[in-house]
Structure formats: structure tokens, C-alpha cells
Amino acid sequence: MTRFLTAACIAGCISLRAPAAEAPAAAEREAALSAVLKSDATLKEKIDACREIGRVGTAASVPALATLLADTNLSHMARVALEMIPDAAATDALRAALGTTTGALRTGVAGSLGKRRDGKAVPALASLLKDADPVLAATAAKALGRIGGEEAVKALEDALASVSEPLRAALGEGLLRCADAAGSTRSARAIHDRLRAAPVSQTVRMAAFRGAILTRGDDGVPLILDALRGTNGVEITAALRAAHELPGRSATKQLAAALGSVPDAIRPSLVALLGERGDAAAAPALLGVAKDGGDKTLRLAAIEALVQTGAEAAVPALAALALDADADLAAASRAALGAIPGRKADAAVLELMGHKDPAIRVVAVDLVAQRASDGSGARLLKSAADSDEKVRVASLRALKACANAADLPALLDLLVKAGSAAESQAVEGALAGVCARDVRKTPARVAILKAVYGDLPDGRSADVTAKVAAKVQAGEASFTADNALFGDPASGKVKSLAVTYSANGVQASRTVREGEIVFFPPVASDPACIDALLAALPSTPPPARIALLRVLGSTGGPKAFEAIRAAAAGGDAAVRGAALRTLCEWPTAAALPVLQDVARTGPDAAVKTLALRGAIRLIPQTDQPAAAKLAALDALGSLVTRDEEKKLVLAAIGDIPSPESLALAVGSLSSAALKQEAAAAAVNIGEQIAGTHGAEVAVAMKKVVAAIDDPSIRRRANALVREAGWIPLFNGRDLAGWAQKGAGVYGVEDGCLMGTQTDGKGGDLFTTNAWSNFELRFTYKMKWPGNSGVWFRDVYQFDILKYAKPVAFSGTLYCPGKLFIATNAVESLEKKDDWNEGRVVANGDHLQMWLNGTKVADCRDATSASGRIGVQVHGGDGAKGMKILIRKIELRPAAK
């Protein structure tokens, strides 16, 4: 048999998933593999054959494998194969070899018999327990443990008394395995009990102790308690671990009942154990410790354990402890009341709210908010009128999390009556909380009317209305427009996302380029909530009106905006200033004209600065071309005098992707104070325009790397430099730049280059340009069965196929007249019926190829030094109906 045929045989057998018509029959494959074992094949080829026989072998392969059990180089792989073959003949062969092999080979055979759980091998393995070779004896002991059964147990126990200490560990391990195989039976308990008294290591003895407990169930608790009352630290630890594993309410009750009888040093551990068991049956005993456990640390641990049990029965005692003179115990009890579920706990907390001590009432308010039970909002509104200011403020702060729209009139009344700045701020927070919850409940305030993604306005595109609407409905106010979200309807083109939407009843549109972030105005609160605030605005005194303006600033929507803008032009200076400050934080571009004006004419320097910053922030959000956005920023230039605002301008420029904005960002790299922000802006822009302005981006990124030390920015800039220079060979719309040769059908399907044939006639599609040295990358998907490939330099092909003789899969390098120059024999590298990434590097006569990141070819061939890129549709009836789709194909020229 030639070496080539041997390799082909092995490779053919590895392709288990090949269609039956393209692969040898199972019996023939197995016979071929066995023949490899008997031939003069290399060691690696025989190892590969053994590995494959393990997967597909039957009794027919056993003789060939059995002869290798005495081979020093191949015994291990032969045993591995025999372990995997389900036929009893494999076990017989291993058992026979136990008497004919020696040394390490015999040790390996003994281990394999254990893995096969061969009961017939027990006598032979038992005889090896006293072998002079300690490794063989230990392996035999472990094998007996795997096999299990009374005969194996007797052999292991008989040997325990007469072997040396090193071997006892293996014997003990073997007996533990036998017990595990026996399960929770009397036999298992007997093995564990005998091991506890046997001359074995402490590790084995503790494992036996655990087994003795668990196999007894509830009857194992006395063993645990005996250990806990003893002095053996290792046994105590083992007992506590076993107690964690022992299930059942009865076990919990027994352990809890022992809390008073175990040594003081053990009580904290037992208390913690009872909490971790999470069984309410432990609550009475834990309550006793919590109320009168003596040691404070132990009492605190008992309170924590009570929370873990979730026992409502503990609530009355915890309520009493919540008023304990000891601050630590009181705090722990209050925390427990907040955590234990149920109506009893709710009632106990509400009762505390009526306590005569205001400090206790404040704690009760916090607990009511923490528990958030039904009716908590009404109770907190009542306590917001408490005689004590601290209770009122605490109640109002708690209402921020649980008040609702129905509470607005009461909250507005409390705002007018607020007796201090702290109360006013707390009411303001509660009102903002109600409005924020309304936002979350009414996502439909922004309605997506139409969303299109692709080569806009006239190229290929896809309707993505449903996807954008789902994002907005999920509460996402911004996201990146890219192929990962919308697919690639126009491969090779820089795409755009155009969205028409309605925000709070006002229709608007927004367009961003691929890679940019699309922003939507925050979803406004329910109109009823906004209307309630607006109705109260005119009649409230200035301090309350200022608070309402700030709340309105958080609600969004045109009504709130107009009210705030009107207040900014009103008569009261304090109200006017608050309104202007609120407008400076307005989240949408609606405020931009006002802010541009206030930045120049505001009442004081502080307001002017806030307005300037707000205008800088909003300009990138406007729906206008990049040049207009840059012009708007430039118009503010005379006002931007400090580095703080210059940094904000650079951040805004970073959100305006264009070659002009890139140049502006790079121009600021020379400023020591601004270069960090300038570099970040340049990289943001570069990442968004690299597809259309690769050369300019590459030059800019090299400047960024030279100017900045920040590793994150440098990493992103270097990545852009590496990606520069890629030429898209397919535009995603048509076959411009390509020419067909021969038959086959080529076209564009869903933005992909498509090739197919249905009549058995194939053909090729080539670029009209040629290249010499380059890197090529492409993304493809194949409809099987089929035969295709990507040509380069006219004569080389990155094959996309499944070939039987010789075995070859996608990623094989083909050349007419030479067949396969380099072969990929690993079918699993390709994702069937899914997208795959191919890559080719051609540099002189050095050719390299990768499939999904794994190198599949690395060779030298001088057949062609230059040529075109192409796509093949192979002819023949076997490829009828095939279809190759190429979503992206790009080339980057390189010097030799």
C-alpha cells in the first residue's frame, strides 16, 4: 500500500458526515483502517487510524488492535480504541492482554478493564493488588473500584490489612467507588462504616464519614451531632459539609434542636448552617437564639439566618427586636423585617410607623419603601404630613419609588406647603419619579412610521421599520445603524438609515450613515401627567414653580418645552433663571435656537456658559448635513474661549462623520490640553467613514498614534490603519467590473453576488482587472450539493466543495493540471448552509489560505504571478441546483 493511499484512507474515514454516495461503506472503511494498522504506515498514521477506529469500530477491528497492546508506541492508542468499541470482544482482548503484557503496558490494560467495568477481570485484578510494582497495584485497586460488586469489595478489604501506606489510599479510593456504585443501600453503609475504622488516610476516612451520614438519611443526623460535640476539627468540618447535603425537614428539626447542646464554639457554625438550609422548620430555635442567645455576635447571626428561612413566624419577635436598645441588634432586625416576605411582616412594619419615637418612624418609612407592598404609597403620603420634618422628608423620598399619577394632586399640594428646602427637594424628586414611571409605561409616545436601511436614496435597501420600532419599544433611545442590526442589503456600499417617526404627536425624520448612532428624543411622559404639572404652574409661588420647571424638564415633549421657554422670558428673575438652566439641559434639538441666542445674550456668564455647552451638545443631533453641523459649531467659535468648551466642541465633532470633521479633529492633536479629546474624536470619525475615505483615515490615524499614549485609542487607530486600502470588488447592486466566461447563471440576489446552474453547464465570472500580490477576503454561503470556488491569479482556486477521491473539502487549493496543491481534510471547518469567511494571501510564489480563521494552505507555486479574481460555478449533473452567494469580496494590493 502506498503512503498516499494510506493517508487518503485515513482522511476519507475522518469525513463521517460525507454523503453515502461519496464515502466508502462502513465495513470497507473499517477494514481499510485495520489494514493501516498492519501496514508500514507511519506512527502518526497508525495513531490516527486507532483514533478513528474508536469512533466507528466493531468486533472486526479487535484483532488488529489487540496485536498493538504489546507495542510500546501504540499500546495507549489501541487501548483507547478498544475502550470505545461496544462489542464484548474488545473486553475479552483487554482481559487476555492483562496476562501477556508487562510493566507500564500491563498497568494501562488494568486501567482500561476498569473503564470497561469488566466483572470477569476481578480475580486477575485482585491478584495484582500485592504486585511488587506499586503503580500497577494502585491502578488495579482503582479499576476494581470502577467495576464494583461484592467480589471487588472483598478483594480490596482483604488487601487493606497487608499493604503498605502508599497503596492504602488507592484501596480506599477503590472502596469509596464501590460504595458509590452501590448507592444508598445497606451495602454502601457497611463499606463506609468499615472504612471509617480502617487503616486508611484521613482524606479517605472523612469521605467515608460523609458517605456514612448521607446513606443513612435522617438517621445520619446523630453522626453529625456526635462529631460536632467532639474535638476532632477535621471531622467537625466534614460533618458540617454533610449537613449541608442532607435534605429534609426532619433533619433540620434535629439539627435545630441541638443548638443548645453543642459547644459554644460550634454554635455560630450551626446557626449559619440552619440559615443556609433555608428551612422554616429552624425558625423557632433561631428565634430563641436571636432573643436570648447571650453572645451578641451569635444573636446577629441568628437574625441573619432567620431571613434566609423566610419564616413569617419570626416577624413579631423581630418587630420587638427592631426597638432593642442595642443599635446593632435593632438595625439587623429592621433589615430582616424588610427582607422577610408576607403580610405579617407588612403589618409589623406599618405598626412601627405609628411609634412615638420619630427616629423609629423614619426607619419604618424606609422599610415600607423597601418592601413596596400594596397600599404603601397611600401610607407614605399620610406620613408625608407627619409632625416631624425628618419623617416627612423620608416619606417623600420614599414616594419617589412608589407614587403614581393618581398621587399627583397630593404631591403638588405638598410642594406648595413644603416648609424647608429639604422637603421641597424631596417632593420634586417624587414628582419626577412619577413622570419617569409614566415614561416607562408609555413607550408608544414615539411611533416609528417608516425606516429604510441601505444604499440610499436609489440603491438597494431593506425596510427595517419593524426592527427599529422594536428597539424603541424596548426603551432604547439610541443605537448604531450597522449591518449587525439590519443585515447587509447593499454589500460593498456605505449605507444609510432613514427613519420617519412621530414623537409625542409631532412628525419628524432622521437620517444617519452606516456606523453612526441614531438618536431619538426621550419618550415624553403621559400627557395627563404633563397637563397636571402645567395646570399647577401658574398658581404656585416662585419656589414651587422653579421645582415644577425642573420636573417638566425631565418629562420631554413640546408642551413642556413651550412652557419652559415661556417661563424663560417671564418676569420673575429667579423663575426666569431656573427656566433658562432647564432649557440648557433640554435633550432634543428643539432647544438649539434658544440656546444659540442665550449663549450670546444670556443674563449672566454662568447661564451663557450653560447655554453654550447645551448648544454644542445638540448640534450633532440636528437633522442636517455634516457641513451644516460644522458650520453651526463654527458660528459659536467666538464664544468658545476656554479649554473646557473646546473639549466639548471636539466631542461634538466626533459625532459628525465627514472628511472635514476628521481634518478639524486631527488639527487639534498639536494642543497638549486638547489632544486626548482630539484623538478620541478623530478615531470616532475614522471608524464611521473608513469605508469611503480609507486613505484619508489611514493618514489621520497614523498621526493619532504618533500623538497619543492612550492604549485604547491607539488600538482603535491602529485597527483602522490595518483596514485601510481594501477595495470592494462587488458593489452589491450589479456585476459592474465583472465579465462572464462560459455557461452558468450569475446575478445579484439580496445584495449578494450569486452563481448557479440547473442544467449541468458551468462557467466562471472574472473581474476585469488583474492583480499580482494581494490579500483577498470574502464571505460566502453554499447551497449543497455543489462545487464552486473563488479564482485568483486566473489559475488558482480557493475550492468550495466536498470531494471523495482524494478526500478534499472547502478551503482546498486547486490548480488546473495539478489538481490539489494543498488539501483541507477537515470538513468541520466549514459551516454548512451558513456564512463562511475565506481569506487568501498571494505574495510572489508564496500562497496562503484561511477558512473561518484556520489556515488551510501554506505553500509555494509559480504557475501564475498575476491574474484576475473570479467565481466558479462547476458543471456536471452532481452540481445541478447548486448556488453560491458571496456577500462581500474585497482585495487589498500589496508589494512583494
N, C-alpha and C positions, 0 to 999 in steps of 0.2 A: 504494500500500500504506500503510495507516495505521501510525502509530508503535506502537499497541498490538499490531497483528498482527505487526509486526517483532519486538518484544520476546518475544511469545508463541512465535514461530517459533524464536528462539534458545533460549529456555528449554526448549521441547519437545525440541530436539535434544540438549540437555545431558543429559537424563534417559535415558542409554543403557541403563540396566538396567530400564526400564519394560517391562511385558509387551507382546508384539507387538500384542495387541488394543487397547492403549491408546496406542500410539505410531505415527506415520506410517511408511510403508515407507522403507527406507534410501535408495532413489533419490529419493523425494519429499523426504525431509529434506535430502539433499544439494542438490537443485535449489532448495529454499527458502533454504538458506544462500547459495548463489551469487546468488540474487535479492537478498538483503540487500546483498551487495557492490555490486550495480549500482544500488541504490536511493538515496534521500535519507536513509537511516538515519544516526543519529549516529555519530561516530567510535568511541565505545565499543562500540556495537552491531556495527559492522563488525569491530572488533578481536576481539570475542567470536566472531563468525562465522568469522573466519580461524582462530582457535584451535580451534574445533570441526571445521572442515574438515580441519585437520591430523590429527585423530583418525579421521575417518570418510571423508575424501575419496577420490575416484578421478580418473581422467583427465577425467571430465566437469567437474570443478571447475577444471581447469588454466587454461582461457581467462580466466575471471573473475579468478583470482589473478594471471595474467600481466599483465593491464592495470594492476594495482596496483604492479608493480615499479618504475614510474617515479613513484609517488606518494610525496612526502616523508613524509607522516604514516603511511602504511600499508605502505610497501615492506618494512619489517622483518618485520611480521606475515605478509605474503604470502610472504616467503622462508621463514619458519619453517614455514608450512603446506606449501609445496612440498617442503621438505626431508623432510617426514614422509610424503608421498604416495608409495607404492611404484612407481607407474607411470612408465615411461620418458618419458612426455610431460612430466612435471614437470622432468626433467633437461633436455630439449630447450628448454623455456621459459626456464629459467635461462641456458642457454648462449646463446640468442638475445638475451637481455637484456644479456649482457655487452658486446655491440656497440652497444647503443642507450642505455644509461644512462651517467651521468657522475658524477664526484665520489664522495661517500660512498655513494650508491646503487650505483654500479658496484663499489665496494670490497666492499660487502655481498654482492653477487651472486657475486663471485670467491670469497669465503669459503664461500658455500653450495655452489658447484661442488666445492670441496674436500671438504666434508662428504658430498656425493653420490658422491665418488670417480669423477668423470666423466673417463674416459680421452680422450674426444673433445675435451675442452676444453684439453688440454695445450698445443697450439700457440698458442691465443689467450692462455692464461695466461702462457706463456713470453714472448710479445711484451710483456707488461706488466711484466716484471722490470726494464726500463730506463725505465719511465714516470717522468715528472717528479714525480708525486705519490708521496712515499716510503711513505705508508701503503698505497696501492694496490699498490705494488711488493712490499712486505713481505707483504701478505695473499696475493698471487699466489704468492709463494715458499712460504708455509706450505701453501697449497692444493695446490701441486704435490707437496709432501712427503706430504700425505694421500693423494693419488692414487697416487704411486709409479710404478715401472716405469722401464725404461731410458731412454725418451724424456724423462721428467721429470728423471731424474738428469743426463742430458747438458745439458738446458737450465739447470739450477741450477749445474752445474760450469762451464759456459761463461760464465755471468754473474759468477762469483766474481771473476775477474781484473779486471773492468772497472767494478765498482760501488764506491760509497763505503762507508766503515767501518760506518755505522749499518745499512745493508741487509745487510751480510755476516752479521750474527747471524741474520737471518731466513732467508737462504740456507742457512746452516749447519744451522739447525733443520730446514729442509725436507729437506736431505740425510740428517740423522740419522733422520728419519721414514721416508725411502725405505729406509734400511738396516734399520730395524726391521721394515718390511714384508717385506723380502727374507729375514729370519730368519738362521739360522746357515749362510749359504751363502758361496760364493766371492765372489759379487757384493757381499754385505754387507761382507765383509772388505776388499774393494777400495775401497768407499766410505769406510770408516773409515780405512784407510791413507792415502788421498789427503787426507782432511780433516785428518789429523794434520800434514800438511805445508802445508796451505793457509793463506792469509792470513785466518784467522777468529779470533774471540775465544778467550781462554783457556778459558772455560766449554765452548764447543763442542769445542775441541781435546781437553780432558780427557774429555768424553763420548765422543768418537771413540776415544780411547785405551782407555777401558773396553770399548767395543764391539769393538775390535781384539783384546783379550785374550779376551773371553768367546766370540766367534765362532770362536776357534781351539781352544777346549777345552784339553786338556793341553799343546798346543803354544803356548799363551799364557803359560805359566809363565816362559819366558826373557824375555819382555817385562816381566813383573813384576820379575824379578830385576835386569834392566838398570836399571830405574827405581830400585830400592832401593839399588843401588850408585852411583847418580848423586847429583847435588847439587840437583836441581830439587824443592823441597819440595812444590809442588802436584802434580807427577807422582808423587812418592812416596806422597802421601795417596791419590791416585786408584788407584795400584797396590795398596795395601793393601785398599782397598774392593773392588776387583775380585777380589782373592784370597779375600775372604770369600764371594763369589758363585760362584766356580769350584768345581764339585763334583769328587769322585773321589779315590780312594786314591793314584793316580799323581801327581796334583797335590800332595797332602800330602807324599809322599815327596820330590818335587823341592824343595819349599819347606823341608822339614826339613833336607835335605842342604846347603842353602845357609846354615844357621845360622852356620857358621864362616867364611863368606866375605863376609858383608855387613858394613858398617861397624858399629863398636861402638854408635854412637848408634841404629842401626836394630834391633839385636838384641832389645831389650825388646819392641818392637812386633811383631816377627816371632814371638817366643815367645808373646806374648798371642794373636796370630792363630792359631797352631797349637793352642793350648788351645781357643779358641772354635770351631775347626773340629770338635772332638770326635772326632778320628780317631786310633785307637790306633796307626796307622802312624807317628805323630810321636813315640811314646814313646821309642824308642832315642835319638834326637837330644836330646830334652828331658832324659832321664836324664843324658846326658853333661854338659849344662849344669848340672843340679842338683848333680851330684857334684863337678864341677871347672870351674865357669863363671867363676871369677875373682871378678867383682863379686858381692857378697852380694845386692844388690837383684835382680840378674838370676837368681841361683840360687833365690831365694824365688819369683820369678815363674814359673820353670820348674817348681817343685814344685806351685804352684797350677795350672799348665797340665796337669800330669800327672793331677791329679784329674779335670779336665774330659775327658781322653781315656778315663778309666776303665780303663786298661791294667793288668791283673794282673801283667804282666811287670815293672812298676816296683816291686812290693812288696818284694823283697829289698833293693834299694838304699834304699828309703825306710825300711825297718826299721833299716838301718845308720845312715842319717842321723838317725833318731829319737834316737840316742845321741850325736849330734855335740856337741862341746864348745861350739859356738856355740848359745846358748839359742834364738835366733830360728829358726835352721835346724832345730833339734831340734823345736821346737813346731810349725813348719809341716809337718814330716814326719809327726809324730804325728797332726795333724789330717787329713793326706792319707790316712794309714792308716785312720782312722776313716771316711773317705768313699768310698774305692775299694771296689767290691763284689767278692765272690768268695771262694773257700775259701783261696786263697793268702794273702790279706790277713787272714782269720780266723786262720790258723795263725801268721802272723808276730806278730800281736797276742798270742796265747796264749803264744808263746815269750817275749815281753817280760815276761809276768807272773812268770817264773822268774828274772828278772835279779837279780843280787846287790845292786843299789842299791835300797833301799826307795822312793826318790823315783821311780825308773823304774817300779817295780811299781804305785805309785799311778796313774801316767799310764796304764799298761796296763789297770788296772781301769776307769778312765774310758772307755778305748777299747772294752773289752769291752761295757760298758753301752751305749755309743753304737751299736755295730754290732748288738747284740741278736741274735746268731746262735744257731743250735741248740746247746744244751748250755751256754750262757753262765751260766744260773742255777746249775748244778752247779759250774762253775769258780769262780764268785764265792763260793758257800758254802764252798768249800775255802779260798779266800784270806781269808775272814772269820775264819779261825783262824790267820792269819799271825802271825809273831813280832813284827811291828811294828804298833803301835797305829794309826798313820795309814793303813796298808794295810787293817787290819781295818775301821776306820770308813768308809773309801772303799768297800770291798766291800759293807758293809751298806747304805750309802746307795744304791749301785747296785742292790742287790737290791730296793729299793722299787719299781723299774720292771719287774722281770722275774721275781721269785719267784712261786710259785703255791701252791695249797693243799697240794700234796704236800710242800712245804718247811716247813710249819708246825712239825712236831716239832723240826727242826733249829734253826729260828729261836727257838722257845721255850727250847730248851736254851741258845742263845747269849744270850738275855735274862737267864737266871739267872746265867750265867758272866760277864756284862759287867763289865769291870774299871774302867770310868770312866763318868762321866755322858754323855760324848760317844758311847760305844759303846751305852749303854742307849737314848739318844735315837734312834740310828741303827737299832737293832733294832726299836724301837717304830714307827718310820717304815716299815720293811719289812713288819711285821705289818699295819699299816694299809693299806699298798699292796696286799697280798694280799686283804684283805677288800674293798677298794674295787673291785678287778678282779672279785671274785665278784659284787658288786652288778651290774656291767655285764653279766655273763654270765647273770644270773638275773632278768630283768625281770618274770617271771611271779609273783614274790612278791607283787605287788599285782594282784589279779584284779578286773576290773570286772564286776559281776554285772548291774547294770541302770542305765541313765542315760536320763533323760527331760528334754526342754527345751521350755518353752512356758508358757502361762498356767496355772500350777499352783495348786491341785490339780485343778480341774474344767474349765478351759478347753481350747482347742485346744493340742495338744502333739505332739512328734515323739520317736520312740525314737532316741536318739543313742548307744546303747551301743557300737556298732562304732567310732564316731569317737572317743569318749573312750578306749576300750581302745587304739586305735592311738596316741593321744597318750602314754599311759602306757607302752606297749610301746617307744615311741621314746625313753623316758627323761625325759620331761617331767613333773616333779613338780608343776608349777603352770601354769595357763593361764587366760585370761579367758573367761568364759561370755558369748558375744555372737552376734549374727546372722552376723557374718563367718565364724564357725566352724561354726555349726549351722543356718544359714538362718533364716527368719522364719516359724515356724508359726502365730504369733498376732500379726499385724500390728496396730500401734496399742496393744499391751499391753506393760507391763513384765514380762518373762518371768523364769523361774527355771530353774535346773538342779539336779535332784535325782539324786544318784549313790549307789548301794549298791555296796559293794566289800568285798573281803576283803584285809586286809593281814597277811601272814605268818600266815595261818590264822585271823585274828580278823575277824569281820564287823563292818562299820561303815557309816555313811551320812553324807552331807554334802549340804547344800542352800545354794546361793548365788543371789543375784538377778542379773539381766542386768547386765553391766558389771563385776561383781565377779570376783575371782580365786578359783578353787577350788584348794585345796592338798591334796596327798596326802602321807602320811608317806613319808619317803625309803624306798626299797626296801631291805630288810634284806639282809645278806649271806647266803650259803648257810648253812643250819642246821648243816651239818657244820663249817664254819669257826667259827661261833659256839660250837658244842659243844666244839671243841678248845680254844678260849680259856677257856671256863667250866671245863672239866676241869682245866686247869692252874692256875686261880686260887687254890684253897685252899692248894696246896703251895708256892707261890712266896713268897719272902721279901718283906717290905713294899715295898722299892723297885721290884722287878719287878712286884708286884701293882698298884702305882699305875700303872705303864706299861700293864698289861693293862686296867685300868679305863678308861683314856683310849682305848685301841683299841676296847674294847667300846662306848664312847660313839659311835664312828663307824660301828658296824655296824647299829644300829637293831634293832627287834623286841622283843617282850615279854620273851623270856628274858633278853636283855642288860639291859633296863630293870630287871627284878626283881633281878638280881644286883647291879647298881649301887646300887639302893635299899637292898638288904640291907647292902652294904658301908658305906653312909652311916650306918647305925645300929650298926656294928661297934665293936670295942674299940680298935683301933689308931688313934690320933689322926691320924697322917699319912694313913693309908688312908682314914679317915672324911672328912677334909677334901678329899682328891682326889675321892672319890665324889660329895660334895656339889657340888663345882665341875663335875664332869662332868654331873650332873643339871641344873645351871643352863644348860647348853648343849644339853640334850636337844631334838630337833627337833619333837616332837609334843606335843599337849596332854595326853598321858598323865602327864606330869611336873607338870602345873599344880597339883594339890592339894598335892604335896610342896613345891613352890616357894613356894606361898602360905604354908605353915606355916613354912618355913625363913626366909622374908623377915621373919618376926616373932620367931622363936625360935632363929635360927642361932647357931653358936658364937662368931662374931666379926663385926665390922662389914663386913669385906670380903666374907664369904660371904653376909651378909644383903643387901648391895647387889647381888651377882651373882644371887641368887635373885629379888630384886625385879625386876631387869631381865628375867630369864627369864620370870617370870610375866606381866609387861606384854607381852612379845613373844608369848606363847602364847594369851592371852585371845582375840584376834580369830580364832584358828584353831578355837576350840571350836564345836561344832555346837549352837548355841542362839540364840534371838532376839537382835536387836540390843540390846534393852533390858536383857537379862540380861548381855550382854557389858559394857555400860556400867556396870551395877551392880557387876560384878566389879572393874572398874577403879576405881570409886568406893570400893570396900571397901579398896583399897590406899592410898587418899588420904592417910591419916595418916602413911604411910611415905615418901611422895613429897615430899621437902623441898628437894631440890637441882634446879637448872635442868636438869642432865643427865638426870635421870629424868623430869622434866616434859616434856622434849622427846620422850622415848620414849613417854610416855603419849599425846601428841598424834599421834605416828606411828601408834600403835595405834588411836586414834580415827579416823584417816583410813582405816583398813581396816574400819570398821564403818559402813556406809552407812545413815543414817537422818536424819530432820529433827532429832532430839535431838542426835545426834553433830555435826551441822553447827552447831547453835547453840553447843555447847561449844567447837568449834574457833574460831568467829568471836569468841567471848567472850575468847579469849586474844590477839587481834590487838593489844590495847592494851598488851601487855607487850613492851618493847623487846627483851628477851632471848629471847622465845618467838615473836615474830610471824612469823618465817620459817617455822618448823615449823607454826605455826597456819594460816598461809596455804596451805601445801602440803597439810595435812590437809583444809582446807575445800574446796579445789579437787578433791581426790580424791573426797571425798564427793559434791560437786556433780555431778561427771561421772557418778556412778552413780545419782543419784536425780532428775536433771533431768526425766526423762520423767514422773514422778509428782508432783513438787513444784517445778514450774518457777518459780512466782512467788517462793517462799522462796529458791530457789537464786539467782535473779536479784538479789534484795536482798542476799544474802550475798556474792555475787561483786563487787558494787559496793563493798562495804566492804573486800574483799580488795584490789581495785585501788587504793583510796584509801590503804591502809595499807602497801603493799609496793612496792619498787622492782624486784624481780627480774623481768626481761623475760619469762622463760619462764612464770612463774606468772601474770603479768599477761596474757599472751597466751591462756593457757588459761581464765582467769577471764572475760576479755572475750568469748571464744568462747561461753561458757555464757550470758552476758548476751544476746548476739545470738540465741541459740537459744531464749531464754525466750519464752513466750507462744504457742507453737504448739499448736493444737487439733487432735487427731486426729478426722477426720470418719468414719472407719470403724474399728470395734472388732476386726476380724479374725475375729469369730465369727458375726455375723448382720447383718442390714440395719437394725438399730435406728437411728432418726434419719433414715431414707430412706423415700421413697414413690415407687412406680412410676406412670408415666403411659404409656398405650398398650400395645402388644404387646412382643415381645421376652422373653427369659428372663434373669432376674437371680438371683444367688445368691452363695454363698461357696464357693470351691474352693481347698483347700490354704492357707487363711488369707488368700486374696485375694478382693477384690470381683470378681465375674465377670459379664459380659454376653455373650449370644449370641443368634443366631436361625438357624433351619433351614428356615423356611417362607416367607421373603421379607418377613415382617412385622416392622417395627422398633418401638422405643419408647424411653422415657427413664426414668432413675431420678434423682430430685432429693432433696436434703436437705430436711428440714422447717424448717430455719432459713434466714434470708437475711442477707446482709452487703452493706455498701456499699463501703468502702475496705479493702483487704486484700492480703496476699501469699499465694498458693496454691502448693503444691508437691506433686507426685505422681510415683509410679514406675509405669510401665505396660509391658505387653508385648502385642503384637497377633499374632493368628493370621491370616495373609493367605490369600486376598484378603479385604478387609473395608473397612468405613467406620465410623468411630466418632469420639468426641471427648469432651472434658470441658467442660461448660457452666459459665459463671459469669455472675452477674447475670441469670440466666434466658435472655438472648438472645445472649450472646457464646459462641463455642466455640473452644477450642484443638483444631483439627481433627486427627484421626489418620486419614490417607487417602492415596491416590495418585489424582490427578485428571488427566485428559488435556487437556481444553479448557475454560478455560485451564489450563496446567500448574500444579499445586499439590501439595505434599507435606506430610506431617505437620509441625505447627508453624505452619500457615496459620491466620489469624484469620478466622473465619466469623461472619456475622450474617444471619439470615433477611431477605430483601428487599434486602440489599446485596451478597450473595454474599461475596466475599473482600475484607475491608478491608485486610489485609496478607497477602502471599503468600510462602511459603517455596518457592523453586525449586531448592533443593539437597537432593536425595534422600539423599545420603550422610550427612547429619547424623543420621539415624535409624539405629539398629542393628536390622536386620531379625531377627525371631524371637529377640530378646533384650530385656533390660530397658532402658528409657529413662527419663530424668529430664525432666519438664516443670515449668515454673515460670511463674506469671502474677503480675504486679503491677498492680492496678487502683486508681488514685488519682484521684478525680474523673473527668474525661473523658480522662485520660491512661492508655493501656493499653499494657503491655509484656509480651512473652512470650519465653521462652528454651527451647531444646531441647538437652539434653545440654550445657549451659553456653554455647551460642552464641545470641546474641539474634536472634530471627527476626521480631519485630514491635515497633514503637515508633511509636504513632500516637495520634490524638485522635478520640474519637467519643462523642457524647452520647445515643445511643439509649436507654441504661438506666443509672441511677445506683445501683441496688441490686437484689439478687435472690439466687436460690438457686444452689448448686453442683450440677451434675448430670453424669451419664454417659449417652452416647447409644449405642444400637445402631441403625444405619441400616437402613432397609428396602430391599427390592429383591432380585431374584434374584442380582445380582452379588455380594451380601454374604452369601449363604447359607453357613452353616458357619463364619462368622467368629466370633472370640472375643476379647474384650478382658479382660485381667486387670490389676487395679490393686492393687499390693502395699501401697502407702502413699499416703494423701492427707491433707494437713494444711493448716490455714489459720491465719494469724496476722492478727488485725484491726489496722488502722492508722488513725490520724487523718488527715484530708485535709491 
